[in-house]
Amino acid sequence: MTKATSRSASRPLDGKVVAVTGGAGDLGRSIICRLENAGAVVVGCDITEGQRMEHCDVTDRASVDRFVRGVLERHGSLHAMVAGAGVVERSAAIDLDAASWSRVIGINLTGAFHAAQAAARAMDGSGGSIVFIGSWIGVAPARDLMSYCVSKAGIDMLAKSMALELAPRGIRVNVVAPGVVEAGVSAQIFQEAPERRRAMEQVIPIGRLCQPEEISSCVEFLLSEQASYVTGATLVVDGGIRLAHAGG
Ligand SMILES: NC(=O)c1ccc[n+]([C@@H]2O[C@H](COP(=O)([O-])OP(=O)(O)OC[C@H]3O[C@@H](n4cnc5c(N)ncnc54)[C@H](O)[C@@H]3O)[C@@H](O)[C@H]2O)c1
């Protein structure tokens, strides 16, 4: 094969229009970059400012609908949604304040529902794919993170329920559930407390934290034709930590 031929070879997401919520975050940026390299036209949104980022608050249904409508108007179709917006708030379960509970569930779970349903409605009958960003602590609980764990456990059932009902429309719905990634709040904690990083690395069977690219490659896989028969699945990408650390 000549160089020119290999350069023009088709890429896994050529011609696909993909929306990403939480696009200004560490994982969001990595996912956008990965999907663009795979050939997709990617439109990111976030509640905070970011380079080439649309404004959208996932807790506000009208804001999500506006974002999706804008993608359709500008690009003609929407083939995939990656629901990645998320927050963490820490508290012991006994002290957890109701407003904090509602905030975390509102962004992580209700916000993901808004994004996925708006996207599914916008997919024009030619099928599509939705990927939620869950968490390994949606599978096993962790101390002082009850609202987050419940929101991410909810994501797994949201994906399964939507997968069941949307399969006849050709829409696949899956979850990528990261372990401890060098991104977002985790990265901040480990920068401030290197001893916690070392302790965590000792617990993770693979022996190191996850890099954002190791999550975005799995998102690309689930969006691509390589995963054409995968729906209602949670792909846990955690270096095996759930096997060693149940109970947080
Ligand atoms: N970093 C990790 O170790 C880790 C592990 C498991 C799962 N996750 C999940 O991955 C996703 C991305 O996390 P990250 O580590 O990149 O964190 P991050 O804080 O860098 O990114 C999260 C993004 O979500 C955005 N966001 C918050 N509220 C929003 C709202 N109402 N509307 C729209 N956007 C909103 C934030 O502005 C931010 O840009 C989250 O869902 C998180 O729960 C992260």
The ligand as an SDF file (V2000), in Angstrom:
LIG
                    3D

 44 48  0  0  0  0  0  0  0  0999 V2000
  -11.5280   10.8010   37.0510 N   0  0  0  0  0  0  0  0  0  0  0  0
  -11.8780    9.6000   37.4700 C   0  0  0  0  0  0  0  0  0  0  0  0
  -11.1290    8.9140   38.1650 O   0  0  0  0  0  0  0  0  0  0  0  0
  -13.2210    9.0320   37.0990 C   0  0  0  0  0  0  0  0  0  0  0  0
  -13.5020    7.7100   37.4680 C   0  0  0  0  0  0  0  0  0  0  0  0
  -14.7300    7.1560   37.1270 C   0  0  0  0  0  0  0  0  0  0  0  0
  -15.6620    7.9050   36.4440 C   0  0  0  0  0  0  0  0  0  0  0  0
  -15.3800    9.1940   36.0980 N   0  0  0  0  0  0  0  0  0  0  0  0
  -16.4360    9.9240   35.3980 C   0  0  0  0  0  0  0  0  0  0  0  0
  -15.9300   10.4490   34.1970 O   0  0  0  0  0  0  0  0  0  0  0  0
  -16.6420   11.6390   33.8280 C   0  0  0  0  0  0  0  0  0  0  0  0
  -15.6340   12.7590   33.5510 C   0  0  0  0  0  0  0  0  0  0  0  0
  -14.8940   12.9990   34.7430 O   0  0  0  0  0  0  0  0  0  0  0  0
  -13.4790   13.7460   34.7980 P   0  0  0  0  0  0  0  0  0  0  0  0
  -12.6240   12.9320   35.6930 O   0  0  0  0  0  0  0  0  0  0  0  0
  -13.0100   14.1120   33.4350 O   0  0  0  0  0  0  0  0  0  0  0  0
  -13.8890   15.0480   35.6310 O   0  0  0  0  0  0  0  0  0  0  0  0
  -13.9130   16.5810   35.2150 P   0  0  0  0  0  0  0  0  0  0  0  0
  -14.3810   17.2970   36.4330 O   0  0  0  0  0  0  0  0  0  0  0  0
  -12.6150   16.9750   34.6200 O   0  0  0  0  0  0  0  0  0  0  0  0
  -15.0540   16.6250   34.0710 O   0  0  0  0  0  0  0  0  0  0  0  0
  -16.4210   16.6610   34.3390 C   0  0  0  0  0  0  0  0  0  0  0  0
  -17.0520   17.7420   33.4720 C   0  0  0  0  0  0  0  0  0  0  0  0
  -18.4880   17.7550   33.6750 O   0  0  0  0  0  0  0  0  0  0  0  0
  -18.8950   19.1110   33.6010 C   0  0  0  0  0  0  0  0  0  0  0  0
  -20.1810   19.3360   34.2560 N   0  0  0  0  0  0  0  0  0  0  0  0
  -20.4550   19.3690   35.5760 C   0  0  0  0  0  0  0  0  0  0  0  0
  -21.7510   19.6930   35.7630 N   0  0  0  0  0  0  0  0  0  0  0  0
  -22.3020   19.8640   34.5440 C   0  0  0  0  0  0  0  0  0  0  0  0
  -23.5940   20.2100   34.0880 C   0  0  0  0  0  0  0  0  0  0  0  0
  -24.6000   20.4610   34.9570 N   0  0  0  0  0  0  0  0  0  0  0  0
  -23.8170   20.2980   32.7610 N   0  0  0  0  0  0  0  0  0  0  0  0
  -22.8100   20.0640   31.8670 C   0  0  0  0  0  0  0  0  0  0  0  0
  -21.5530   19.7360   32.2360 N   0  0  0  0  0  0  0  0  0  0  0  0
  -21.3090   19.6420   33.5680 C   0  0  0  0  0  0  0  0  0  0  0  0
  -17.7720   19.8610   34.3460 C   0  0  0  0  0  0  0  0  0  0  0  0
  -17.7970   21.2550   34.0750 O   0  0  0  0  0  0  0  0  0  0  0  0
  -16.5330   19.1460   33.8310 C   0  0  0  0  0  0  0  0  0  0  0  0
  -15.9940   19.7910   32.6990 O   0  0  0  0  0  0  0  0  0  0  0  0
  -17.5880   11.9220   34.9910 C   0  0  0  0  0  0  0  0  0  0  0  0
  -18.8710   11.4130   34.6970 O   0  0  0  0  0  0  0  0  0  0  0  0
  -16.9620   11.1440   36.1360 C   0  0  0  0  0  0  0  0  0  0  0  0
  -17.9180   10.7820   37.1250 O   0  0  0  0  0  0  0  0  0  0  0  0
  -14.1920    9.7780   36.4100 C   0  0  0  0  0  0  0  0  0  0  0  0
  1  2  1  0
  2  3  2  0
  2  4  1  0
  4  5  1  0
  4 44  2  0
  5  6  2  0
  6  7  1  0
  7  8  2  0
  8  9  1  0
  8 44  1  0
  9 10  1  0
  9 42  1  0
 10 11  1  0
 11 12  1  0
 11 40  1  0
 12 13  1  0
 13 14  1  0
 14 15  2  0
 14 16  1  0
 14 17  1  0
 17 18  1  0
 18 19  2  0
 18 20  1  0
 18 21  1  0
 21 22  1  0
 22 23  1  0
 23 24  1  0
 23 38  1  0
 24 25  1  0
 25 26  1  0
 25 36  1  0
 26 27  1  0
 26 35  1  0
 27 28  2  0
 28 29  1  0
 29 30  1  0
 29 35  2  0
 30 31  1  0
 30 32  2  0
 32 33  1  0
 33 34  2  0
 34 35  1  0
 36 37  1  0
 36 38  1  0
 38 39  1  0
 40 41  1  0
 40 42  1  0
 42 43  1  0
M  CHG  2   8   1  16  -1
M  END
$$$$
